[in-house]
Amino acid sequence: MRSLPLPLALIARLTPVAVLACAGWALTSDPEAPPTAGHQQTRQTPAAQTSEPSSTAASKTYATAPSPCGSVPAATVKALVPGAKTAGKEIPSTDTRLRRTCSWNALQGYDYRWLDVSFELGESDQEVKKAYEQRVAERSGGGAVPGLGDSAYSVVNLTTEDKQQTREGVVLARVSNALVVVTYSGSDFESKTAPGTDEINKGAIKAAKSAVAALGGGQG
């Protein structure tokens, strides 16, 4: 096989990106009730003061994010990212209880593939629903994925840099207070073309289905 220098685009992608594009959800709580007249406020019991936060905490479906590197079966990783280590590499997070991401990437010959799976948890279903809708609005041109989580959306885009094509598919899936984000991309560095839209879209959805199924381990 003839030896060619690796393109700059590949060199950039082979360096794991530790900075995640995460909006981050601030922990919130209901404001305290206004003081009541007379001396009734001073007689409020500790149980009454803590009942509201306890109820809120109990309503959370998922309390911790599952291991993202264990969320995709080894056989699926081998099929989507030929040549990659099936164990994957987890990206550092400021709070692994709420946000975790695993990455797989490999170059086989001149064919390159990259897969990321992320779990992000919010304080409530409504909070995550709002975040999901905002991200869908930012990625036009895709469509709904029926039967995946409470709601799911996929979109595929083609980019060209230095005459090298890269096709990237993104799947967003919302399940209660959890958001699953899957990114799957590919390039051919010999022909400078990219895999077809259908291949990338189906691959991203397949990984997303496994990731959503893995959420069961994080229920609180």
N, CA and C atoms as a LAMMPS dump frame, in Angstrom:
ITEM: TIMESTEP
0
ITEM: NUMBER OF ATOMS
660
ITEM: BOX BOUNDS ff ff ff
-5.0000000000000000e+02 5.0000000000000000e+02
-5.0000000000000000e+02 5.0000000000000000e+02
-5.0000000000000000e+02 5.0000000000000000e+02
ITEM: ATOMS id mol type element x y z
1 1 1 N 0.853 -1.214 0
2 1 2 C 0 0 0
3 1 3 C 0.873 1.244 0
4 2 1 N 0.539 2.222 -0.857
5 2 2 C 1.379 3.407 -0.905
6 2 3 C 1.226 4.235 0.368
7 3 1 N 2.293 4.856 0.767
8 3 2 C 2.302 5.624 2.014
9 3 3 C 2.023 7.08 1.722
10 4 1 N 1.023 7.624 2.368
11 4 2 C 0.675 9.034 2.199
12 4 3 C 0.687 9.725 3.548
13 5 1 N 1.053 10.999 3.593
14 5 2 C 1.023 11.726 4.878
15 5 3 C -0.405 11.913 5.334
16 6 1 N -0.621 11.821 6.619
17 6 2 C -1.975 11.988 7.159
18 6 3 C -2.434 13.429 6.96
19 7 1 N -3.693 13.642 6.518
20 7 2 C -4.219 14.996 6.337
21 7 3 C -4.334 15.697 7.674
22 8 1 N -4.325 17.056 7.569
23 8 2 C -4.448 17.855 8.791
24 8 3 C -5.773 17.582 9.483
25 9 1 N -6.844 17.327 8.697
26 9 2 C -8.16 17.07 9.302
27 9 3 C -8.116 15.838 10.175
28 10 1 N -7.39 14.789 9.755
29 10 2 C -7.294 13.558 10.541
30 10 3 C -6.498 13.781 11.81
31 11 1 N -5.36 14.539 11.657
32 11 2 C -4.53 14.799 12.835
33 11 3 C -5.344 15.501 13.914
34 12 1 N -6.209 16.439 13.464
35 12 2 C -7.03 17.171 14.432
36 12 3 C -8.03 16.258 15.106
37 13 1 N -8.647 15.311 14.325
38 13 2 C -9.649 14.44 14.904
39 13 3 C -9.054 13.351 15.78
40 14 1 N -7.801 12.965 15.532
41 14 2 C -7.186 11.914 16.331
42 14 3 C -6.795 12.391 17.716
43 15 1 N -6.817 13.713 17.918
44 15 2 C -6.536 14.261 19.251
45 15 3 C -7.846 14.401 19.994
46 16 1 N -8.13 13.547 21.031
47 16 2 C -9.415 13.594 21.746
48 16 3 C -9.692 14.983 22.268
49 17 1 N -10.912 15.424 22.073
50 17 2 C -11.304 16.751 22.55
51 17 3 C -11.871 16.621 23.933
52 18 1 N -11.173 17.223 24.895
53 18 2 C -11.588 17.095 26.28
54 18 3 C -12.632 18.122 26.652
55 19 1 N -12.732 19.227 25.834
56 19 2 C -13.708 20.266 26.157
57 19 3 C -15.025 19.907 25.521
58 20 1 N -16.033 19.619 26.282
59 20 2 C -17.333 19.192 25.757
60 20 3 C -18.226 20.402 25.538
61 21 1 N -19.081 20.271 24.486
62 21 2 C -20.017 21.346 24.226
63 21 3 C -21.245 21.139 25.063
64 22 1 N -21.089 21.454 26.363
65 22 2 C -22.198 21.173 27.274
66 22 3 C -22.696 22.461 27.895
67 23 1 N -24.011 22.703 27.857
68 23 2 C -24.574 23.915 28.401
69 23 3 C -24.539 23.896 29.916
70 24 1 N -24.704 22.688 30.519
71 24 2 C -24.667 22.572 31.987
72 24 3 C -25.974 23.045 32.587
73 25 1 N -26.514 22.241 33.438
74 25 2 C -27.764 22.615 34.108
75 25 3 C -27.47 23.036 35.541
76 26 1 N -27.884 24.28 35.924
77 26 2 C -27.657 24.753 37.28
78 26 3 C -28.69 24.126 38.204
79 27 1 N -28.22 23.687 39.383
80 27 2 C -29.141 23.088 40.344
81 27 3 C -30.03 24.189 40.909
82 28 1 N -31.328 23.951 40.879
83 28 2 C -32.275 24.969 41.314
84 28 3 C -33.177 24.417 42.394
85 29 1 N -33.776 25.316 43.164
86 29 2 C -34.737 24.925 44.192
87 29 3 C -35.804 25.99 44.269
88 30 1 N -36.975 25.626 44.752
89 30 2 C -38.08 26.57 44.85
90 30 3 C -37.753 27.633 45.889
91 31 1 N -38.134 28.918 45.639
92 31 2 C -37.912 29.966 46.638
93 31 3 C -38.721 29.677 47.89
94 32 1 N -38.25 30.168 49.013
95 32 2 C -38.939 29.931 50.274
96 32 3 C -40.277 30.654 50.271
97 33 1 N -41.222 30.079 50.979
98 33 2 C -42.548 30.695 51.078
99 33 3 C -42.445 31.978 51.882
100 34 1 N -43.239 33.03 51.541
101 34 2 C -43.182 34.294 52.279
102 34 3 C -43.636 34.095 53.718
103 35 1 N -43.118 34.902 54.641
104 35 2 C -43.489 34.778 56.059
105 35 3 C -44.984 34.934 56.241
106 36 1 N -45.55 34.186 57.187
107 36 2 C -46.978 34.298 57.485
108 36 3 C -47.17 35.201 58.692
109 37 1 N -48.387 35.632 58.867
110 37 2 C -48.678 36.559 59.959
111 37 3 C -48.616 35.855 61.307
112 38 1 N -48.379 36.623 62.337
113 38 2 C -48.371 36.089 63.707
114 38 3 C -47.137 35.273 63.993
115 39 1 N -47.307 34.298 64.903
116 39 2 C -46.18 33.488 65.346
117 39 3 C -46.177 32.111 64.724
118 40 1 N -46.992 31.87 63.711
119 40 2 C -47.073 30.535 63.129
120 40 3 C -45.766 30.109 62.484
121 41 1 N -44.993 31.078 61.93
122 41 2 C -43.76 30.727 61.247
123 41 3 C -42.743 30.106 62.193
124 42 1 N -42.672 30.593 63.422
125 42 2 C -41.691 30.089 64.375
126 42 3 C -42.031 28.689 64.844
127 43 1 N -43.291 28.225 64.652
128 43 2 C -43.713 26.912 65.109
129 43 3 C -43.635 25.866 64.002
130 44 1 N -43.099 26.265 62.81
131 44 2 C -43.019 25.316 61.709
132 44 3 C -42.054 24.195 62.058
133 45 1 N -42.457 22.965 61.845
134 45 2 C -41.636 21.813 62.226
135 45 3 C -40.587 21.524 61.178
136 46 1 N -39.488 20.883 61.533
137 46 2 C -38.455 20.51 60.555
138 46 3 C -39.011 19.648 59.438
139 47 1 N -39.971 18.77 59.757
140 47 2 C -40.542 17.898 58.738
141 47 3 C -41.233 18.711 57.661
142 48 1 N -41.946 19.78 58.081
143 48 2 C -42.653 20.618 57.135
144 48 3 C -41.675 21.386 56.266
145 49 1 N -40.533 21.803 56.841
146 49 2 C -39.549 22.565 56.092
147 49 3 C -38.863 21.723 55.027
148 50 1 N -38.718 20.456 55.238
149 50 2 C -37.953 19.611 54.31
150 50 3 C -38.825 18.778 53.374
151 51 1 N -40.157 18.844 53.557
152 51 2 C -41.024 17.985 52.752
153 51 3 C -40.95 18.313 51.268
154 52 1 N -40.867 19.592 50.887
155 52 2 C -40.852 19.969 49.473
156 52 3 C -39.6 19.483 48.752
157 53 1 N -38.363 19.734 49.283
158 53 2 C -37.176 19.21 48.61
159 53 3 C -37.176 17.698 48.498
160 54 1 N -37.661 17.002 49.535
161 54 2 C -37.681 15.543 49.502
162 54 3 C -38.582 15.041 48.384
163 55 1 N -39.736 15.697 48.21
164 55 2 C -40.661 15.299 47.162
165 55 3 C -40.035 15.499 45.789
166 56 1 N -39.289 16.636 45.623
167 56 2 C -38.657 16.93 44.341
168 56 3 C -37.6 15.894 44.01
169 57 1 N -36.778 15.53 45.012
170 57 2 C -35.707 14.565 44.788
171 57 3 C -36.275 13.205 44.414
172 58 1 N -37.376 12.831 45.053
173 58 2 C -37.949 11.516 44.803
174 58 3 C -38.544 11.406 43.41
175 59 1 N -38.888 12.556 42.783
176 59 2 C -39.521 12.528 41.475
177 59 3 C -38.52 12.321 40.336
178 60 1 N -37.227 12.411 40.615
179 60 2 C -36.211 12.236 39.588
180 60 3 C -36.113 10.76 39.184
181 61 1 N -36.252 10.491 37.888
182 61 2 C -36.157 9.107 37.409
183 61 3 C -34.719 8.609 37.442
184 62 1 N -33.795 9.435 36.965
185 62 2 C -32.387 9.041 36.923
186 62 3 C -31.558 9.945 37.833
187 63 1 N -30.855 9.325 38.779
188 63 2 C -30.043 10.075 39.732
189 63 3 C -28.579 10.135 39.336
190 64 1 N -28.108 9.145 38.568
191 64 2 C -26.712 9.122 38.135
192 64 3 C -26.629 8.712 36.667
193 65 1 N -25.6 9.195 35.99
194 65 2 C -25.388 8.836 34.592
195 65 3 C -24.671 7.486 34.518
196 66 1 N -25.109 6.593 33.649
197 66 2 C -24.45 5.287 33.525
198 66 3 C -23.089 5.425 32.844
199 67 1 N -22.302 4.371 32.884
200 67 2 C -20.998 4.383 32.222
201 67 3 C -21.197 4.435 30.708
202 68 1 N -20.772 5.503 30.04
203 68 2 C -21.003 5.61 28.597
204 68 3 C -20.188 4.601 27.795
205 69 1 N -19.002 4.238 28.305
206 69 2 C -18.152 3.295 27.559
207 69 3 C -18.709 1.876 27.594
208 70 1 N -19.64 1.619 28.511
209 70 2 C -20.265 0.307 28.575
210 70 3 C -21.653 0.308 27.981
211 71 1 N -22.051 1.422 27.378
212 71 2 C -23.417 1.546 26.876
213 71 3 C -23.605 0.999 25.467
214 72 1 N -22.516 0.808 24.74
215 72 2 C -22.597 0.294 23.364
216 72 3 C -21.912 -1.066 23.308
217 73 1 N -22.61 -2.121 22.87
218 73 2 C -22.014 -3.459 22.798
219 73 3 C -20.747 -3.479 21.944
220 74 1 N -19.824 -4.361 22.31
221 74 2 C -18.56 -4.469 21.583
222 74 3 C -18.792 -4.754 20.1
223 75 1 N -19.778 -5.588 19.793
224 75 2 C -20.058 -5.925 18.397
225 75 3 C -20.491 -4.686 17.605
226 76 1 N -21.252 -3.804 18.256
227 76 2 C -21.694 -2.579 17.591
228 76 3 C -20.525 -1.633 17.36
229 77 1 N -19.648 -1.531 18.354
230 77 2 C -18.461 -0.679 18.214
231 77 3 C -17.604 -1.167 17.042
232 78 1 N -17.398 -2.479 16.965
233 78 2 C -16.585 -3.051 15.882
234 78 3 C -17.194 -2.769 14.512
235 79 1 N -18.522 -2.808 14.442
236 79 2 C -19.201 -2.568 13.17
237 79 3 C -19.162 -1.093 12.763
238 80 1 N -19.329 -0.206 13.74
239 80 2 C -19.382 1.224 13.441
240 80 3 C -18.012 1.863 13.35
241 81 1 N -17.072 1.391 14.168
242 81 2 C -15.725 1.977 14.202
243 81 3 C -14.701 0.858 14.043
244 82 1 N -14.524 0.322 12.843
245 82 2 C -13.578 -0.776 12.631
246 82 3 C -12.162 -0.414 13.08
247 83 1 N -11.572 -1.306 13.873
248 83 2 C -10.215 -1.07 14.342
249 83 3 C -10.12 -0.356 15.667
250 84 1 N -11.241 0.132 16.196
251 84 2 C -11.203 0.859 17.471
252 84 3 C -11.16 -0.109 18.647
253 85 1 N -10.585 0.341 19.76
254 85 2 C -10.616 -0.446 20.989
255 85 3 C -12.032 -0.393 21.534
256 86 1 N -12.63 -1.549 21.724
257 86 2 C -14.04 -1.583 22.127
258 86 3 C -14.281 -0.987 23.508
259 87 1 N -13.24 -0.885 24.338
260 87 2 C -13.405 -0.311 25.676
261 87 3 C -13.697 1.181 25.606
262 88 1 N -13.278 1.843 24.527
263 88 2 C -13.507 3.267 24.396
264 88 3 C -12.666 4.088 25.355
265 89 1 N -12.82 5.396 25.304
266 89 2 C -12.098 6.306 26.2
267 89 3 C -13.07 7.324 26.772
268 90 1 N -13.212 7.349 28.097
269 90 2 C -14.135 8.301 28.721
270 90 3 C -13.472 9.667 28.834
271 91 1 N -14.216 10.694 28.45
272 91 2 C -13.734 12.066 28.503
273 91 3 C -13.945 12.621 29.91
274 92 1 N -12.954 13.303 30.492
275 92 2 C -13.103 13.86 31.836
276 92 3 C -14.315 14.785 31.939
277 93 1 N -15.006 14.726 33.085
278 93 2 C -16.186 15.553 33.322
279 93 3 C -16.081 16.216 34.69
280 94 1 N -16.661 17.405 34.823
281 94 2 C -16.637 18.108 36.097
282 94 3 C -17.538 17.442 37.131
283 95 1 N -18.533 16.689 36.684
284 95 2 C -19.434 15.988 37.593
285 95 3 C -19.939 14.73 36.894
286 96 1 N -19.299 13.599 37.179
287 96 2 C -19.654 12.352 36.499
288 96 3 C -21.02 11.815 36.889
289 97 1 N -21.615 12.334 37.969
290 97 2 C -22.976 11.904 38.315
291 97 3 C -23.982 12.439 37.309
292 98 1 N -23.681 13.611 36.737
293 98 2 C -24.635 14.296 35.874
294 98 3 C -24.267 14.285 34.392
295 99 1 N -22.984 14.109 34.068
296 99 2 C -22.584 14.192 32.668
297 99 3 C -21.39 13.286 32.41
298 100 1 N -21.545 12.333 31.47
299 100 2 C -20.453 11.424 31.118
300 100 3 C -20.44 11.206 29.61
301 101 1 N -19.244 11.108 29.038
302 101 2 C -19.085 10.925 27.596
303 101 3 C -17.986 9.911 27.309
304 102 1 N -18.228 9.024 26.333
305 102 2 C -17.216 8.066 25.896
306 102 3 C -16.976 8.256 24.404
307 103 1 N -15.733 8.05 23.983
308 103 2 C -15.372 8.253 22.597
309 103 3 C -14.625 7.045 22.037
310 104 1 N -14.938 6.696 20.789
311 104 2 C -14.231 5.646 20.055
312 104 3 C -13.826 6.235 18.704
313 105 1 N -12.588 6.011 18.27
314 105 2 C -12.195 6.466 16.939
315 105 3 C -11.063 5.589 16.417
316 106 1 N -11.007 5.427 15.101
317 106 2 C -9.965 4.588 14.501
318 106 3 C -9.827 4.892 13.016
319 107 1 N -8.625 4.666 12.519
320 107 2 C -8.318 4.789 11.104
321 107 3 C -7.93 3.401 10.601
322 108 1 N -8.712 2.874 9.68
323 108 2 C -8.408 1.561 9.102
324 108 3 C -8.1 1.78 7.628
325 109 1 N -6.813 1.641 7.283
326 109 2 C -6.392 2.034 5.947
327 109 3 C -6.505 3.545 5.846
328 110 1 N -7.398 4.001 4.96
329 110 2 C -7.656 5.445 4.859
330 110 3 C -9.085 5.776 5.283
331 111 1 N -9.787 4.773 5.817
332 111 2 C -11.18 4.946 6.218
333 111 3 C -11.237 5.278 7.7
334 112 1 N -11.813 6.428 8.016
335 112 2 C -11.819 6.924 9.389
336 112 3 C -13.24 7.003 9.946
337 113 1 N -13.402 6.568 11.219
338 113 2 C -14.697 6.653 11.894
339 113 3 C -14.512 7.176 13.316
340 114 1 N -15.538 7.897 13.786
341 114 2 C -15.52 8.5 15.121
342 114 3 C -16.917 8.368 15.729
343 115 1 N -16.994 7.901 16.991
344 115 2 C -18.276 7.754 17.682
345 115 3 C -18.174 8.314 19.092
346 116 1 N -19.113 9.171 19.451
347 116 2 C -19.217 9.718 20.809
348 116 3 C -20.602 9.396 21.367
349 117 1 N -20.661 9 22.634
350 117 2 C -21.932 8.777 23.321
351 117 3 C -21.895 9.54 24.638
352 118 1 N -22.896 10.393 24.86
353 118 2 C -22.949 11.206 26.082
354 118 3 C -24.269 11.028 26.815
355 119 1 N -24.192 11.064 28.15
356 119 2 C -25.376 11.081 29.006
357 119 3 C -25.35 12.381 29.803
358 120 1 N -26.467 13.116 29.803
359 120 2 C -26.58 14.341 30.574
360 120 3 C -27.88 14.285 31.379
361 121 1 N -27.781 14.539 32.676
362 121 2 C -28.956 14.485 33.546
363 121 3 C -29.352 15.869 34.029
364 122 1 N -30.664 16.102 34.1
365 122 2 C -31.183 17.358 34.619
366 122 3 C -31.945 17.124 35.911
367 123 1 N -32.395 18.2 36.517
368 123 2 C -33.116 18.117 37.786
369 123 3 C -34.567 17.676 37.611
370 124 1 N -35.099 17.804 36.398
371 124 2 C -36.497 17.43 36.169
372 124 3 C -36.714 17.085 34.706
373 125 1 N -37.833 16.397 34.44
374 125 2 C -38.195 16.072 33.07
375 125 3 C -38.391 17.348 32.249
376 126 1 N -39.037 18.345 32.862
377 126 2 C -39.336 19.586 32.148
378 126 3 C -38.062 20.314 31.746
379 127 1 N -37.075 20.299 32.632
380 127 2 C -35.802 20.971 32.345
381 127 3 C -35.103 20.331 31.147
382 128 1 N -35.106 19 31.127
383 128 2 C -34.456 18.287 30.029
384 128 3 C -35.257 18.432 28.734
385 129 1 N -36.568 18.452 28.833
386 129 2 C -37.4 18.649 27.653
387 129 3 C -37.099 19.987 26.994
388 130 1 N -36.919 21.019 27.814
389 130 2 C -36.605 22.351 27.285
390 130 3 C -35.239 22.347 26.609
391 131 1 N -34.249 21.707 27.253
392 131 2 C -32.899 21.638 26.682
393 131 3 C -32.914 20.861 25.368
394 132 1 N -33.687 19.783 25.337
395 132 2 C -33.811 18.959 24.12
396 132 3 C -34.393 19.789 22.973
397 133 1 N -35.453 20.501 23.252
398 133 2 C -36.106 21.304 22.217
399 133 3 C -35.189 22.398 21.694
400 134 1 N -34.383 22.98 22.577
401 134 2 C -33.449 24.018 22.151
402 134 3 C -32.385 23.442 21.214
403 135 1 N -31.879 22.264 21.537
404 135 2 C -30.836 21.658 20.705
405 135 3 C -31.384 21.206 19.354
406 136 1 N -32.618 20.717 19.359
407 136 2 C -33.244 20.319 18.093
408 136 3 C -33.408 21.548 17.199
409 137 1 N -33.824 22.667 17.795
410 137 2 C -34.015 23.898 17.031
411 137 3 C -32.712 24.395 16.417
412 138 1 N -31.596 24.11 17.084
413 138 2 C -30.288 24.547 16.592
414 138 3 C -29.768 23.673 15.452
415 139 1 N -30.38 22.494 15.257
416 139 2 C -29.907 21.552 14.227
417 139 3 C -31.041 21.262 13.242
418 140 1 N -31.265 22.173 12.34
419 140 2 C -32.355 22.011 11.375
420 140 3 C -31.995 20.999 10.297
421 141 1 N -33.026 20.517 9.605
422 141 2 C -32.81 19.611 8.479
423 141 3 C -32.911 18.139 8.806
424 142 1 N -33.16 17.796 10.076
425 142 2 C -33.263 16.392 10.466
426 142 3 C -34.699 15.943 10.599
427 143 1 N -34.911 14.896 11.375
428 143 2 C -36.266 14.391 11.565
429 143 3 C -36.382 13.56 12.824
430 144 1 N -37.614 13.281 13.209
431 144 2 C -37.877 12.506 14.42
432 144 3 C -37.473 11.05 14.234
433 145 1 N -37.105 10.406 15.344
434 145 2 C -36.78 8.975 15.351
435 145 3 C -37.865 8.283 16.175
436 146 1 N -38.832 7.645 15.556
437 146 2 C -39.941 7.013 16.283
438 146 3 C -39.469 5.879 17.192
439 147 1 N -40.13 5.766 18.354
440 147 2 C -39.887 4.645 19.251
441 147 3 C -38.595 4.701 20.042
442 148 1 N -37.939 5.837 20.061
443 148 2 C -36.687 5.962 20.813
444 148 3 C -36.859 6.96 21.952
445 149 1 N -36.883 6.466 23.2
446 149 2 C -37.064 7.334 24.351
447 149 3 C -38.421 8.016 24.346
448 150 1 N -38.531 9.125 25.093
449 150 2 C -39.764 9.908 25.094
450 150 3 C -39.897 10.693 23.789
451 151 1 N -38.761 11.101 23.241
452 151 2 C -38.711 11.761 21.938
453 151 3 C -37.262 11.722 21.468
454 152 1 N -37.074 11.658 20.161
455 152 2 C -35.719 11.58 19.619
456 152 3 C -35.671 12.243 18.252
457 153 1 N -34.494 12.706 17.907
458 153 2 C -34.292 13.468 16.666
459 153 3 C -32.923 13.122 16.098
460 154 1 N -32.83 12.983 14.776
461 154 2 C -31.54 12.72 14.134
462 154 3 C -31.325 13.663 12.965
463 155 1 N -30.074 14.028 12.741
464 155 2 C -29.733 14.919 11.64
465 155 3 C -28.336 14.556 11.146
466 156 1 N -28.119 14.658 9.836
467 156 2 C -26.822 14.346 9.228
468 156 3 C -26.378 15.532 8.385
469 157 1 N -25.122 15.918 8.533
470 157 2 C -24.581 17.045 7.777
471 157 3 C -23.259 16.67 7.122
472 158 1 N -22.986 17.263 5.973
473 158 2 C -21.739 17.053 5.246
474 158 3 C -20.923 18.336 5.273
475 159 1 N -19.653 18.226 5.651
476 159 2 C -18.758 19.38 5.647
477 159 3 C -17.548 19.055 4.775
478 160 1 N -16.934 20.088 4.215
479 160 2 C -15.744 19.926 3.382
480 160 3 C -14.68 20.919 3.838
481 161 1 N -13.496 20.395 4.138
482 161 2 C -12.383 21.239 4.565
483 161 3 C -11.119 20.773 3.85
484 162 1 N -10.457 21.701 3.164
485 162 2 C -9.272 21.367 2.362
486 162 3 C -9.586 20.22 1.383
487 163 1 N -10.766 20.3 0.757
488 163 2 C -11.242 19.318 -0.222
489 163 3 C -11.525 17.938 0.378
490 164 1 N -11.494 17.832 1.7
491 164 2 C -11.794 16.565 2.369
492 164 3 C -13.207 16.605 2.935
493 165 1 N -14.029 15.641 2.539
494 165 2 C -15.403 15.572 3.035
495 165 3 C -15.477 14.786 4.345
496 166 1 N -16.358 15.232 5.232
497 166 2 C -16.674 14.509 6.463
498 166 3 C -18.182 14.563 6.66
499 167 1 N -18.777 13.408 6.869
500 167 2 C -20.225 13.375 7.114
501 167 3 C -20.46 13.006 8.568
502 168 1 N -21.283 13.819 9.261
503 168 2 C -21.522 13.628 10.699
504 168 3 C -23.01 13.503 10.984
505 169 1 N -23.35 12.481 11.759
506 169 2 C -24.732 12.288 12.183
507 169 3 C -24.854 12.5 13.687
508 170 1 N -25.929 13.164 14.112
509 170 2 C -26.175 13.424 15.535
510 170 3 C -27.572 12.938 15.882
511 171 1 N -27.674 12.195 16.981
512 171 2 C -28.974 11.751 17.487
513 171 3 C -29.144 12.297 18.899
514 172 1 N -30.276 12.954 19.136
515 172 2 C -30.637 13.453 20.462
516 172 3 C -31.84 12.635 20.926
517 173 1 N -31.738 12.044 22.105
518 173 2 C -32.853 11.258 22.639
519 173 3 C -33.14 11.69 24.07
520 174 1 N -34.402 11.982 24.346
521 174 2 C -34.803 12.413 25.699
522 174 3 C -35.563 11.282 26.379
523 175 1 N -35.142 10.97 27.618
524 175 2 C -35.808 9.949 28.419
525 175 3 C -35.949 10.498 29.835
526 176 1 N -37.169 10.901 30.207
527 176 2 C -37.418 11.507 31.523
528 176 3 C -36.459 12.674 31.739
529 177 1 N -35.628 12.614 32.8
530 177 2 C -34.703 13.719 33.08
531 177 3 C -33.305 13.451 32.53
532 178 1 N -33.202 12.578 31.533
533 178 2 C -31.913 12.256 30.92
534 178 3 C -31.915 12.615 29.438
535 179 1 N -30.771 13.119 28.971
536 179 2 C -30.593 13.433 27.561
537 179 3 C -29.418 12.605 27.036
538 180 1 N -29.659 11.839 25.976
539 180 2 C -28.621 11.027 25.348
540 180 3 C -28.219 11.716 24.039
541 181 1 N -26.923 11.924 23.861
542 181 2 C -26.421 12.578 22.653
543 181 3 C -25.397 11.662 21.991
544 182 1 N -25.652 11.276 20.752
545 182 2 C -24.742 10.404 20.006
546 182 3 C -24.257 11.137 18.763
547 183 1 N -22.951 11.133 18.548
548 183 2 C -22.35 11.74 17.359
549 183 3 C -21.535 10.672 16.634
550 184 1 N -21.789 10.5 15.346
551 184 2 C -21.093 9.478 14.558
552 184 3 C -20.663 10.102 13.244
553 185 1 N -19.368 10.03 12.923
554 185 2 C -18.875 10.66 11.7
555 185 3 C -17.859 9.781 10.989
556 186 1 N -17.628 10.088 9.699
557 186 2 C -16.681 9.299 8.922
558 186 3 C -16.114 10.054 7.738
559 187 1 N -14.911 9.629 7.313
560 187 2 C -14.229 10.214 6.157
561 187 3 C -13.374 9.144 5.49
562 188 1 N -13.152 9.296 4.186
563 188 2 C -12.206 8.453 3.458
564 188 3 C -11.067 9.367 3.021
565 189 1 N -9.889 9.163 3.611
566 189 2 C -8.785 10.072 3.357
567 189 3 C -7.993 9.742 2.094
568 190 1 N -8.388 8.705 1.377
569 190 2 C -7.753 8.415 0.093
570 190 3 C -8.559 9.042 -1.037
571 191 1 N -9.869 8.812 -1.023
572 191 2 C -10.729 9.377 -2.066
573 191 3 C -11.196 10.793 -1.718
574 192 1 N -10.994 11.185 -0.453
575 192 2 C -11.431 12.485 0.074
576 192 3 C -12.957 12.627 0.088
577 193 1 N -13.646 11.5 0.005
578 193 2 C -15.105 11.514 0.086
579 193 3 C -15.538 11.097 1.491
580 194 1 N -16.854 11.093 1.703
581 194 2 C -17.409 10.711 3.003
582 194 3 C -18.414 9.582 2.818
583 195 1 N -18.679 8.805 3.882
584 195 2 C -19.702 7.751 3.8
585 195 3 C -21.061 8.356 3.457
586 196 1 N -21.976 7.526 2.971
587 196 2 C -23.297 8.004 2.605
588 196 3 C -24.133 8.438 3.807
589 197 1 N -25.116 9.264 3.551
590 197 2 C -25.999 9.772 4.611
591 197 3 C -26.709 8.631 5.334
592 198 1 N -27.203 7.665 4.59
593 198 2 C -27.942 6.555 5.176
594 198 3 C -27.06 5.732 6.119
595 199 1 N -25.819 5.489 5.728
596 199 2 C -24.893 4.715 6.565
597 199 3 C -24.62 5.415 7.892
598 200 1 N -24.355 6.707 7.824
599 200 2 C -24.05 7.466 9.041
600 200 3 C -25.281 7.6 9.929
601 201 1 N -26.427 7.876 9.322
602 201 2 C -27.656 8.048 10.104
603 201 3 C -28.049 6.759 10.824
604 202 1 N -28.018 5.633 10.097
605 202 2 C -28.38 4.355 10.703
606 202 3 C -27.388 3.961 11.795
607 203 1 N -26.105 4.263 11.585
608 203 2 C -25.103 3.946 12.595
609 203 3 C -25.317 4.73 13.874
610 204 1 N -25.618 6.03 13.738
611 204 2 C -25.845 6.879 14.908
612 204 3 C -27.089 6.422 15.673
613 205 1 N -28.151 6.059 14.949
614 205 2 C -29.386 5.612 15.596
615 205 3 C -29.169 4.274 16.307
616 206 1 N -28.402 3.385 15.696
617 206 2 C -28.125 2.089 16.322
618 206 3 C -27.396 2.277 17.65
619 207 1 N -26.403 3.155 17.676
620 207 2 C -25.67 3.425 18.918
621 207 3 C -26.585 4.09 19.942
622 208 1 N -27.465 4.977 19.484
623 208 2 C -28.376 5.678 20.393
624 208 3 C -29.355 4.709 21.05
625 209 1 N -29.825 3.716 20.309
626 209 2 C -30.749 2.733 20.883
627 209 3 C -30.075 1.953 22.007
628 210 1 N -28.81 1.598 21.818
629 210 2 C -28.071 0.883 22.875
630 210 3 C -27.872 1.79 24.078
631 211 1 N -27.552 3.057 23.83
632 211 2 C -27.306 3.999 24.928
633 211 3 C -28.574 4.243 25.746
634 212 1 N -29.704 4.386 25.073
635 212 2 C -30.969 4.583 25.793
636 212 3 C -31.3 3.366 26.648
637 213 1 N -31.055 2.161 26.119
638 213 2 C -31.309 0.943 26.871
639 213 3 C -30.428 0.865 28.11
640 214 1 N -29.208 1.43 28.022
641 214 2 C -28.272 1.384 29.151
642 214 3 C -28.67 2.328 30.279
643 215 1 N -29.597 3.234 30.044
644 215 2 C -30.017 4.186 31.072
645 215 3 C -30.647 3.516 32.284
646 216 1 N -31.18 2.321 32.126
647 216 2 C -31.823 1.637 33.234
648 216 3 C -30.942 1.485 34.46
649 217 1 N -29.618 1.416 34.244
650 217 2 C -28.698 1.258 35.362
651 217 3 C -28.521 2.506 36.191
652 218 1 N -29.023 3.646 35.711
653 218 2 C -28.837 4.895 36.465
654 218 3 C -30.076 5.354 37.179
655 219 1 N -31.104 4.513 37.297
656 219 2 C -32.337 4.933 37.95
657 219 3 C -32.128 5.112 39.436
658 220 1 N -32.772 6.156 39.964
659 220 2 C -32.637 6.452 41.375
660 220 3 C -33.911 6.184 42.128
